[in-house]
Amino acid sequence: MATRGAIGPDSAEQRRRRAELAAIHCAKKQLRLDDEVYRAVMQRVTGHRSAADLSAEERGKLLNEFRRLGFQGTSEMVAQPKRGMHTAQGRLIWTLWNELDRVGALDQIDRSKPFAASYLALGAFIKRVAKVDAPNWLTPEAANKVIEGLKAWLAREKAARAKKA
């Protein structure tokens, strides 16, 4: 494993380790374990008193013990797919939205706070089209509906502008 502070892309093993350590600490919080009890459980299960010293197998054993004690959600926390605006679809939504702004279709946005107002306006559009309350909750299917809606709007705007010219 690479040393701390090393430059370069993370390996899948490093990302998995960080996700498992985060899940361990979430379990500690969810189970409301004070530090002494948390370290005692870790010592009993793995023989270590620090999560940083755990191997992949030991992290798995500790997470299984926390699940036995009532912790929920580890599988989702460790392997949760990206959704919403943090995907290629999300970037395409922003690109189309910015193109609509560039052609002048978003003339109702308050320009004194351009990003915040634009984000709120996009959120309202997404809520109307995809029926979700926040852009980050978009499923891939809902994101496709938003993309197609933005493409259609952009095509109408470009056609209207071409007629005027």
C-alpha positions as CSV (number, residue, x, y, z in Angstrom):
1,M,0.0,0.0,0.0
2,A,1.2,3.5,-0.8
3,T,2.4,5.7,2.0
4,R,0.3,8.7,3.2
5,G,0.7,11.8,1.1
6,A,1.8,9.8,-1.9
7,I,0.9,11.5,-5.2
8,G,-1.0,9.6,-7.8
9,P,-4.3,7.9,-8.4
10,D,-5.8,5.8,-5.6
11,S,-6.0,2.1,-6.2
12,A,-9.2,0.2,-5.8
13,E,-7.8,-1.3,-2.6
14,Q,-7.0,2.1,-1.1
15,R,-10.5,3.4,-1.9
16,R,-12.1,0.3,-0.4
17,R,-10.0,0.7,2.7
18,R,-11.0,4.3,3.2
19,A,-14.7,3.3,2.6
20,E,-14.5,0.5,5.2
21,L,-12.8,2.7,7.7
22,A,-15.5,5.3,7.2
23,A,-18.1,2.6,7.7
24,I,-16.4,1.5,10.9
25,H,-16.5,5.0,12.3
26,C,-20.1,5.5,11.2
27,A,-20.9,2.3,13.0
28,K,-19.2,3.6,16.2
29,K,-21.4,6.7,15.9
30,Q,-24.6,4.9,15.1
31,L,-24.1,2.4,17.9
32,R,-23.2,5.3,20.2
33,L,-20.1,3.6,21.4
34,D,-17.7,5.8,23.5
35,D,-14.1,5.5,22.6
36,E,-13.2,3.0,25.4
37,V,-16.0,0.6,24.5
38,Y,-15.3,1.0,20.7
39,R,-11.6,0.1,21.3
40,A,-12.5,-2.8,23.6
41,V,-14.8,-4.3,20.9
42,M,-12.1,-3.8,18.3
43,Q,-9.5,-5.4,20.6
44,R,-11.8,-8.4,21.2
45,V,-12.6,-9.0,17.5
46,T,-9.3,-8.1,15.8
47,G,-6.6,-7.9,18.4
48,H,-5.9,-4.2,17.5
49,R,-7.0,-1.0,19.3
50,S,-6.7,1.2,16.2
51,A,-8.8,0.9,13.0
52,A,-5.8,2.2,11.0
53,D,-3.9,-1.0,11.9
54,L,-6.6,-3.4,10.6
55,S,-6.1,-5.6,7.5
56,A,-9.0,-6.0,5.0
57,E,-10.0,-9.3,6.7
58,E,-10.0,-7.7,10.1
59,R,-12.0,-4.7,8.9
60,G,-14.6,-7.2,7.6
61,K,-14.7,-9.0,10.9
62,L,-15.2,-5.8,12.8
63,L,-18.0,-4.6,10.5
64,N,-19.7,-8.0,10.8
65,E,-19.5,-7.6,14.6
66,F,-21.0,-4.1,14.4
67,R,-23.8,-5.4,12.2
68,R,-24.4,-8.1,14.8
69,L,-24.7,-5.3,17.4
70,G,-27.2,-3.5,15.3
71,F,-25.3,-1.3,12.8
72,Q,-27.2,-1.0,9.5
73,G,-26.2,0.3,6.1
74,T,-22.6,-0.9,5.6
75,S,-23.2,-2.4,2.2
76,E,-24.7,0.8,0.8
77,M,-22.0,2.9,2.4
78,V,-19.1,0.8,1.0
79,A,-20.4,0.3,-2.6
80,Q,-22.8,3.1,-3.3
81,P,-23.0,4.1,-6.9
82,K,-22.7,7.7,-7.9
83,R,-26.1,9.5,-8.5
84,G,-27.4,12.8,-9.5
85,M,-25.2,15.6,-10.5
86,H,-21.9,13.7,-9.7
87,T,-22.1,11.6,-12.9
88,A,-21.5,12.1,-16.5
89,Q,-25.2,12.7,-16.9
90,G,-25.0,15.4,-14.3
91,R,-22.2,17.1,-16.1
92,L,-24.2,16.9,-19.4
93,I,-27.2,18.5,-17.6
94,W,-25.0,21.4,-16.4
95,T,-23.5,21.7,-19.9
96,L,-26.9,21.9,-21.5
97,W,-28.1,24.3,-18.8
98,N,-25.1,26.6,-19.4
99,E,-25.8,26.5,-23.2
100,L,-29.4,27.6,-22.6
101,D,-28.0,30.5,-20.5
102,R,-25.5,31.3,-23.3
103,V,-28.3,31.5,-25.9
104,G,-30.4,33.7,-23.7
105,A,-33.1,31.3,-22.7
106,L,-32.6,31.9,-19.0
107,D,-33.4,35.6,-18.9
108,Q,-35.4,35.3,-15.7
109,I,-32.4,34.4,-13.5
110,D,-31.3,37.0,-10.9
111,R,-27.8,38.0,-12.2
112,S,-26.7,39.4,-8.9
113,K,-26.2,35.9,-7.6
114,P,-25.6,34.0,-10.8
115,F,-24.5,30.5,-9.5
116,A,-27.0,30.3,-6.7
117,A,-29.9,31.6,-8.8
118,S,-29.0,29.3,-11.7
119,Y,-28.7,26.3,-9.4
120,L,-32.1,27.0,-7.9
121,A,-33.7,27.5,-11.4
122,L,-32.1,24.2,-12.6
123,G,-33.5,22.6,-9.4
124,A,-37.0,23.8,-10.2
125,F,-36.7,22.5,-13.8
126,I,-35.5,19.1,-12.5
127,K,-38.3,19.0,-10.0
128,R,-40.9,19.7,-12.7
129,V,-39.5,17.2,-15.2
130,A,-38.2,14.4,-13.0
131,K,-40.4,14.8,-9.9
132,V,-37.4,14.8,-7.4
133,D,-36.8,17.5,-4.8
134,A,-33.0,17.8,-5.4
135,P,-30.8,17.4,-8.4
136,N,-28.5,15.0,-6.4
137,W,-31.4,12.5,-6.1
138,L,-31.7,11.9,-9.8
139,T,-31.6,8.3,-10.9
140,P,-30.1,7.5,-14.3
141,E,-33.6,7.2,-15.8
142,A,-34.7,10.5,-14.3
143,A,-31.5,12.2,-15.5
144,N,-32.3,11.0,-19.0
145,K,-35.7,12.7,-18.8
146,V,-34.0,15.9,-17.7
147,I,-31.4,15.7,-20.5
148,E,-34.0,15.1,-23.2
149,G,-36.1,18.0,-21.8
150,L,-33.1,20.3,-21.9
151,K,-32.2,19.2,-25.4
152,A,-35.7,19.9,-26.6
153,W,-35.8,23.3,-24.9
154,L,-32.4,24.2,-26.4
155,A,-33.6,23.1,-29.9
156,R,-36.7,25.3,-29.6
157,E,-34.6,28.3,-28.5
158,K,-32.1,27.9,-31.3
159,A,-35.0,27.6,-33.9
160,A,-36.7,30.7,-32.5
161,R,-33.5,32.7,-32.6
162,A,-32.8,31.5,-36.2
163,K,-36.3,32.7,-37.3
164,K,-35.6,36.1,-35.8
165,A,-32.2,36.4,-37.6
